[in-house]
Amino acid sequence: MKKVSVSFLSSKNIPQDLRKLNDTDVDFIHVDIMDGKFVKNKTMPFSEMKNIYKYTSKRLDVHLMVEKPSKYIPLYAELNTEFITFHVEVEEDIVACLELIKSYSIKCGLAISPDTKISELIPYLPYLDEIIVMSVVPGEGGQEFIRSTESRIQELRDLIDSYQFPILINVDGGLNNETCKYCSLADIITSGSYVVKSESFQEKISSLRD
C-alpha cells in the first residue's frame, strides 16, 4: 500500500488544516519551503514554520525549493522530520548537502523537475533515501498533473532497480484519485489541494492509497 504525504501549501487556514490532518492516518506532512529565488513564490519563514509541532505530531517530509539548501537543512533538522529533500538542479555541492542531512540522522532525498533528465540523479543514488519526481513545475500549488510523469517514474524505477538501492519514489504535484493511477510504481503520493480543499480529508487520503 502506498504511503501518503499531504502538502498544506494551498491551505487557507494552516493551523486548522494541520489539526485535521493530525486526526487522519496520513503518513507524512509535506512541508514546501520556497525562497523566492529558486522558484518565484516564497513561503513563511522558519520562525513561523517551527510552530508546526503545536498542531500536528505527524512526521514531516520537508521539500526545499531553495537555491541554498545548506542554509535551511540545520533549521528543519530541529523539527519532527523524516525526510529533507532538495532539488538536483541547485548550484550548491549536492553531496555535501546530502551528507549534512545525514549528519542529523535524517533521511535525505533529491527532487527532480519535469524538464530535468532522470540520468542527472545517477551520481547521487548511493546517498539517497527518497527521490521526489515533480509532476508539475515546482513553485505553485493547484497545478495539473503532467501526464508524461508516468514514463519518468518507470525510467526512475528501472534505474533504481538496476543499482539495487532501497530508494523510495515520491510523486508530487497535481495528484488526485484519477491521476494517482499513473503513479502505480511510486512508493509515496504527495497531494495538496485535493485533500486540504475537500470536506473529508480522510476520505481523500484513503482514495490515494488504492
C-alpha positions as CSV (number, residue, x, y, z in Angstrom):
1,M,0.0,0.0,0.0
2,K,1.3,3.4,-0.9
3,K,2.2,6.0,1.7
4,V,0.6,9.4,1.5
5,S,2.1,12.8,2.3
6,V,-0.1,15.9,2.3
7,S,1.0,19.4,1.5
8,F,-0.7,22.4,3.1
9,L,0.7,24.8,0.5
10,S,-2.8,25.7,-0.8
11,S,-4.4,25.8,2.7
12,K,-6.3,28.9,3.7
13,N,-6.1,28.1,7.4
14,I,-2.9,26.2,8.2
15,P,-3.3,25.5,11.9
16,Q,-6.9,24.2,11.4
17,D,-5.9,22.0,8.5
18,L,-2.8,20.6,10.3
19,R,-5.1,19.7,13.2
20,K,-7.5,18.0,10.8
21,L,-4.6,16.1,9.1
22,N,-3.4,15.0,12.5
23,D,-6.7,13.2,13.0
24,T,-6.2,11.2,9.8
25,D,-4.0,8.2,9.0
26,V,-1.8,10.3,6.7
27,D,1.8,9.1,6.8
28,F,3.6,12.5,6.4
29,I,3.0,16.2,6.3
30,H,4.7,17.6,3.2
31,V,6.4,20.9,4.1
32,D,7.1,23.0,1.0
33,I,9.8,25.6,1.5
34,M,10.3,28.3,-1.2
35,D,12.9,31.1,-1.1
36,G,11.5,33.3,-3.9
37,K,14.7,32.7,-5.8
38,F,14.8,29.0,-6.9
39,V,11.1,29.4,-7.5
40,K,9.2,32.7,-7.8
41,N,7.0,32.1,-4.8
42,K,8.0,32.4,-1.1
43,T,6.7,30.5,1.9
44,M,6.5,31.6,5.5
45,P,9.8,31.9,7.4
46,F,11.2,29.3,9.7
47,S,10.3,31.5,12.7
48,E,6.7,30.7,11.9
49,M,7.1,27.2,10.4
50,K,8.8,25.9,13.5
51,N,5.5,26.1,15.4
52,I,4.1,23.3,13.3
53,Y,4.6,20.9,16.2
54,K,1.8,22.7,18.1
55,Y,-0.7,21.4,15.5
56,T,0.5,18.0,14.4
57,S,2.6,15.1,15.7
58,K,2.9,13.6,12.2
59,R,6.4,13.2,10.7
60,L,7.5,15.8,8.2
61,D,8.5,15.4,4.6
62,V,10.4,18.6,4.0
63,H,10.8,19.7,0.4
64,L,13.3,22.6,-0.1
65,M,12.7,24.5,-3.3
66,V,15.6,26.9,-2.5
67,E,18.9,28.0,-4.0
68,K,21.0,27.2,-0.9
69,P,19.7,24.1,0.9
70,S,22.7,24.2,3.3
71,K,21.2,27.3,4.9
72,Y,17.8,25.5,5.6
73,I,18.9,22.0,6.5
74,P,20.0,22.7,10.1
75,L,16.8,24.6,10.8
76,Y,14.4,21.8,9.6
77,A,16.5,19.1,11.2
78,E,15.3,20.5,14.5
79,L,11.7,19.5,13.8
80,N,9.9,16.1,13.7
81,T,11.4,15.5,10.3
82,E,11.5,12.1,8.4
83,F,13.0,13.4,5.1
84,I,14.7,16.5,3.9
85,T,14.7,16.7,0.1
86,F,16.2,19.4,-2.1
87,H,16.5,19.8,-5.9
88,V,19.1,18.2,-8.1
89,E,19.1,21.5,-10.1
90,V,20.7,23.5,-7.3
91,E,24.2,25.1,-7.7
92,E,25.5,24.1,-4.3
93,D,27.6,21.0,-3.6
94,I,24.9,18.3,-3.7
95,V,26.9,15.6,-1.9
96,A,27.9,18.0,0.9
97,C,24.2,18.9,1.4
98,L,23.2,15.2,1.4
99,E,25.9,14.4,4.0
100,L,24.8,17.4,6.1
101,I,21.2,16.0,6.2
102,K,22.6,12.5,7.1
103,S,24.7,14.1,9.9
104,Y,21.4,14.8,11.7
105,S,20.3,11.2,11.3
106,I,17.5,12.3,8.9
107,K,16.7,10.6,5.6
108,C,17.8,12.6,2.6
109,G,16.4,13.0,-0.8
110,L,16.6,14.8,-4.1
111,A,13.7,16.3,-6.1
112,I,13.8,16.4,-9.9
113,S,11.8,18.9,-12.0
114,P,9.8,17.8,-15.0
115,D,12.3,19.1,-17.6
116,T,15.4,17.6,-16.0
117,K,16.8,14.3,-17.2
118,I,16.4,11.4,-14.8
119,S,20.0,10.5,-15.6
120,E,21.1,13.6,-13.6
121,L,20.3,11.6,-10.4
122,I,22.7,8.8,-11.1
123,P,25.8,10.1,-9.3
124,Y,23.8,10.6,-6.1
125,L,21.9,7.4,-5.9
126,P,24.2,5.8,-3.2
127,Y,23.3,8.6,-0.8
128,L,19.5,8.8,-1.3
129,D,16.6,7.5,0.7
130,E,13.9,9.3,-1.4
131,I,13.5,10.9,-4.8
132,I,10.7,13.3,-5.4
133,V,9.5,13.2,-9.0
134,M,7.8,16.5,-9.7
135,S,4.7,16.0,-11.8
136,V,4.1,19.8,-12.0
137,V,6.5,22.7,-12.4
138,P,7.8,23.4,-8.9
139,G,6.6,26.5,-7.0
140,E,2.8,26.7,-7.0
141,G,0.0,24.5,-5.7
142,G,-3.1,23.5,-7.6
143,Q,-1.4,22.8,-11.0
144,E,-2.4,20.0,-13.3
145,F,-0.6,16.7,-13.3
146,I,1.9,16.3,-16.3
147,R,0.9,13.1,-18.0
148,S,4.5,12.2,-19.2
149,T,5.4,11.8,-15.5
150,E,4.3,8.2,-15.8
151,S,7.1,7.3,-18.1
152,R,9.6,9.2,-16.0
153,I,8.6,7.2,-12.9
154,Q,9.1,4.0,-14.9
155,E,12.5,5.2,-16.1
156,L,13.5,6.0,-12.5
157,R,12.2,2.7,-11.1
158,D,14.2,0.8,-13.7
159,L,17.3,2.8,-12.8
160,I,16.9,2.3,-9.0
161,D,16.2,-1.5,-9.5
162,S,19.3,-1.8,-11.8
163,Y,21.5,-0.4,-9.0
164,Q,19.5,-2.2,-6.3
165,F,19.3,0.8,-4.0
166,P,16.4,0.9,-1.5
167,I,15.2,4.4,-2.6
168,L,11.6,5.4,-2.2
169,I,9.9,7.2,-5.2
170,N,7.6,10.1,-4.1
171,V,5.5,11.8,-6.8
172,D,4.5,15.4,-6.1
173,G,2.1,17.7,-8.0
174,G,-1.5,17.5,-9.3
175,L,-2.3,14.3,-7.5
176,N,-5.9,13.1,-7.0
177,N,-7.8,9.9,-7.2
178,E,-7.6,10.0,-11.0
179,T,-4.0,11.0,-11.6
180,C,-2.6,8.7,-9.0
181,K,-3.3,5.7,-11.3
182,Y,-0.4,7.0,-13.4
183,C,1.9,6.6,-10.3
184,S,1.5,2.8,-9.7
185,L,5.3,2.4,-9.4
186,A,5.6,5.1,-6.7
187,D,6.0,4.4,-3.0
188,I,4.7,7.8,-1.7
189,I,2.0,10.0,-3.2
190,T,2.1,13.7,-2.3
191,S,-1.1,15.6,-2.6
192,G,-2.1,19.1,-1.6
193,S,-5.3,20.9,-2.7
194,Y,-7.1,17.6,-3.5
195,V,-7.0,16.9,0.3
196,V,-7.0,20.3,2.0
197,K,-9.7,21.8,-0.1
198,S,-12.1,18.8,0.5
199,E,-14.8,18.2,3.0
200,S,-13.3,14.9,4.2
201,F,-9.5,14.8,4.5
202,Q,-9.6,11.1,5.5
203,E,-11.7,10.1,2.5
204,K,-9.4,11.8,0.0
205,I,-6.3,10.3,1.7
206,S,-7.7,6.8,1.5
207,S,-8.6,7.3,-2.2
208,L,-4.9,8.0,-2.9
209,R,-3.7,4.7,-1.3
210,D,-5.8,2.4,-3.6
